[in-house]
């Protein structure tokens, strides 16, 4: 209904029901409730939710559908492995990925009627490190008809979901090509070290088209890949002017603490709960950053030892959101800061604090050459 009214030219306002729930005097009937909501809106008590434009909203629908399909694929993969285990066919002990190239060949051979362990052994890739004896022991099982029937159903569902994922990826890429461009692909920076996006299974690389849409290469930031950039594009778009400052943006992402202070006593400073997909993507990226030799990686490890891992990953996710916000708002180039830059920044900050403390005590610091 909201999209229909907006397409007809009405100035609509979509409000979170949580804001209305906390206001006292709310009537219980639908008719009186409509009047009460209109009064609150006239008084300025209601704040409109952020709704992206048509292209970003359509991309959000497709990207959300893609996430659900990936969840279904993972669910069917678990069910396939569960049926194999019920038949005592321990393919998971032979290969690391049950539904890799070797696993798919073996499962298709089993469904085709090939139940001989020595014949199935020939389908195992030569790079598998298990010995022949170990493979034959894992393939010694009892293929019951009921388990084979269930395995066939889950395998067909898995294949159907894979096919739908490929079709949806092509549709998403066609939509990305129709987005307005801010830069030329000829100015695309060199690809970052160890950058990969083959796991996304798109027909073409997303990094060049994302560079044209954003006008800058977000993948130059450590930890930011095509998946996170796509989540940002499908959730926010390329224009962050809806939030006046970076603080407003991080508050919308539920990455800023909600300070509950009463009589100079802070009762709580936790972040709000949120199902925002961009928040989840940034928090996952922050967990990856702690294993990197980068500016945010060094910062994450320092915060983790001081305030704990749960709070540290939210703090780093907030810093990352602020960096991306400033890059897009000010049309900046992405810069890769390393761990040495962070250590220099910490050293300068500690030296500045020491000078302030010395001045308060009536002393002055002087540099001494080694």
Secondary structure, 3 states (H helix, E strand, C coil): CHHHHHHCCCCCCCECHHHHHCCCCCCCCHHHHHHHHHHHHHHCCCCECCCCCHHHHHHHHHHHHHHHHHHHHHHHHHHHHHHHHHCCCCHHHCCCCCCCHHHHHHHHHHHCCCCCHHHHHCCCCCCCCCCHHHHHHHHCCCCCHHHHHHHHHHHHHHHHHHHHHHHHHHHHHHHHHCCCCCCCHHHCCCCCCCCCCHHHCCCCCHHHHHHHHHCCCHHHCCCCCHHHHHHHHHHCCCCCCCCCCHHHHHHHCCCCECCEEECCEEEECCECCCCCHHHHHHHHHHHHHCCCCEHHHHHHHHHHHHHCHHHHHHHHHHHHHHHHHHHHHHCCCCCCCEHHHHHHHHHHHHHHHHHHHHHHCCCCCCCCCC
